[in-house]
Structures are given as C-alpha cells and as structure tokens.
Amino acid sequence: MRAPFIDHVTIRVSDLSRSRSFYAGALEPFGVRLVEIDGDRGTEVAIGPEGSEDLVLTEGEPSAPVHIAFLALDPETVDAFHAAALEAGGRDNGKPGPRPQYHKRYDAAYALDPDGNNIEAVCHTGPTAAEQDPARQR
C-alpha cells in the first residue's frame, strides 16, 4: 500500500440528510462510521473507517460533479459497494469488474450519488476478478 496523499475532502451536497443516508449505505462494505461535526458552514458529516473519517459532507450548492474513488482491499468489497450504493438510492455508473485499460489489477465499480457525483470503489491488489471468476468479465 502507498501512503495517503489527501488528508480529507469536503463536498457540498444539496440535501445533507439524503446524502448522509446514501453514503452510510453505499460505504457500509468499507466498515465506515459517520461523525457529525460542527463545521464552518454548520453541521457537517465526516465519513470513513474509525480514525479515518476523511470524506466530509456539508450542505450547500453543489459544484460540478466530482469523482471520488475509495480503496477496496479485495474485489468482493468492490462488488458489495456497488450493490450497497444501488440499494441506498445511487444510480449505476459502471458495474463491478476489471478495468484493464488502467492496469491489469484494476477492479472497480461506479455509482452516482444523489447529486450526480461519480463514486468509485477500486481494488488494485491480488488476482484480478477475471482470474478469480472468468464469468465476471464483461
């Protein structure tokens, strides 16, 4: 694993309650927790594994959609993320599977959050999903 480069990211969302619910469900496979904090713009929600609540949601006018990729340690988490994101109200933006155009161990899935942000789960390690299960290839 490489050392993290970004300490935290804050995104503005149009409806904090709706986004809180979406991210709680979509990121559940990562074992995240949600922490309400008193931020500069009122109540904010920090999300991440305990001690790494590095994604911060704040209510406001969303800017142009952003792309956020969450590191999964195995392809099963990528699969679970995609299912959980859709269950939480996200829209499919790329089914789980290998993305060899990036590199041969790139396994990812994508969903759009309630504000149209592209949320990704990506795994870079171990055998590719196709090597584990050839039926998973697109």
C-alpha positions in Angstrom: 0.0 0.0 0.0 1.1 3.5 -0.7 0.9 6.3 1.8 -2.2 8.5 1.5 -1.7 11.9 -0.2 -5.0 13.6 0.5 -5.9 14.2 4.2 -9.6 14.9 3.6 -12.1 16.0 1.1 -15.2 18.1 1.6 -18.0 18.1 -0.9 -21.1 20.3 -0.9 -24.4 18.4 -1.2 -27.9 19.7 -1.9 -29.5 17.7 0.9 -27.3 16.7 3.8 -29.8 14.2 5.3 -30.3 12.4 1.9 -26.6 12.3 1.2 -25.8 11.1 4.7 -28.2 8.2 4.2 -26.8 7.4 0.7 -23.1 7.4 1.9 -23.9 5.4 5.1 -25.4 2.7 2.9 -23.1 2.8 -0.1 -19.9 2.7 2.0 -21.1 0.2 4.6 -19.0 -2.5 3.0 -15.9 -0.5 3.9 -16.9 -0.5 7.6 -17.3 3.3 7.8 -18.8 5.3 10.6 -20.4 8.7 10.4 -19.5 11.5 12.7 -21.4 14.8 12.9 -19.1 17.7 13.4 -19.7 21.4 14.0 -18.0 22.9 10.9 -17.5 26.3 9.4 -20.8 26.0 7.5 -22.9 24.4 10.3 -23.3 20.7 10.9 -21.2 18.5 8.6 -20.9 14.8 8.4 -17.4 13.1 8.3 -17.3 9.6 6.9 -14.7 6.8 6.9 -13.3 3.9 8.9 -12.7 4.8 12.5 -9.8 7.3 12.8 -10.0 8.0 9.0 -13.2 9.9 8.6 -11.8 11.8 5.7 -14.8 12.4 3.5 -16.8 15.4 4.7 -20.3 16.3 3.5 -21.6 19.8 4.0 -24.9 21.2 2.9 -24.8 23.9 0.2 -24.9 24.4 -3.5 -23.1 21.5 -5.1 -20.3 22.4 -7.5 -19.7 20.5 -10.7 -19.8 16.7 -10.1 -16.7 15.2 -8.7 -15.2 11.8 -8.9 -14.2 10.1 -5.6 -12.5 6.7 -5.5 -12.5 4.6 -2.3 -9.8 2.0 -2.0 -11.1 -1.6 -1.6 -8.8 -4.3 -0.3 -10.5 -7.0 -2.4 -12.8 -7.5 -5.3 -15.6 -8.7 -3.0 -15.7 -5.2 -1.4 -16.0 -3.7 -4.9 -19.0 -5.9 -5.6 -20.5 -5.2 -2.2 -20.1 -1.4 -2.6 -21.9 -1.4 -5.9 -24.8 -3.4 -4.6 -25.0 -1.2 -1.5 -24.8 2.0 -3.4 -27.7 1.0 -5.7 -29.7 -0.2 -2.7 -29.0 3.2 -1.0 -30.5 5.0 -4.0 -27.5 5.5 -6.2 -27.5 5.1 -9.9 -25.3 2.6 -11.7 -22.4 4.2 -13.5 -20.3 1.1 -14.2 -20.8 -2.5 -13.0 -18.1 -4.2 -11.0 -15.3 -5.7 -13.0 -11.8 -5.4 -14.3 -10.7 -2.2 -16.0 -7.5 -3.4 -17.8 -7.3 -0.1 -19.6 -5.9 1.4 -16.3 -3.8 -1.7 -15.4 -4.2 -5.4 -15.2 -5.1 -5.5 -11.5 -7.6 -2.6 -11.6 -11.0 -3.8 -10.5 -13.7 -1.2 -9.9 -17.4 -0.3 -9.8 -19.1 3.1 -10.1 -22.3 4.7 -8.9 -23.7 8.2 -9.0 -24.7 9.8 -5.6 -27.9 11.9 -5.2 -26.1 15.0 -6.6 -24.5 13.2 -9.6 -21.0 12.7 -8.1 -19.2 9.7 -9.5 -18.4 7.4 -6.6 -16.0 4.5 -7.2 -14.7 1.5 -5.3 -11.4 0.3 -6.7 -9.1 -2.6 -5.8 -5.5 -2.8 -7.1 -4.2 -5.9 -5.4 -4.3 -9.7 -5.7 -5.6 -11.7 -8.6 -7.9 -9.9 -11.0 -11.6 -10.6 -10.7 -11.5 -12.2 -14.1 -8.7 -14.6 -12.8 -10.8 -15.4 -9.8 -14.1 -15.8 -11.8 -13.9 -15.7 -15.6 -17.7 -15.3 -15.7 -17.2 -11.8 -14.2 -15.6 -10.5 -17.3 -17.7 -8.1 -19.4 
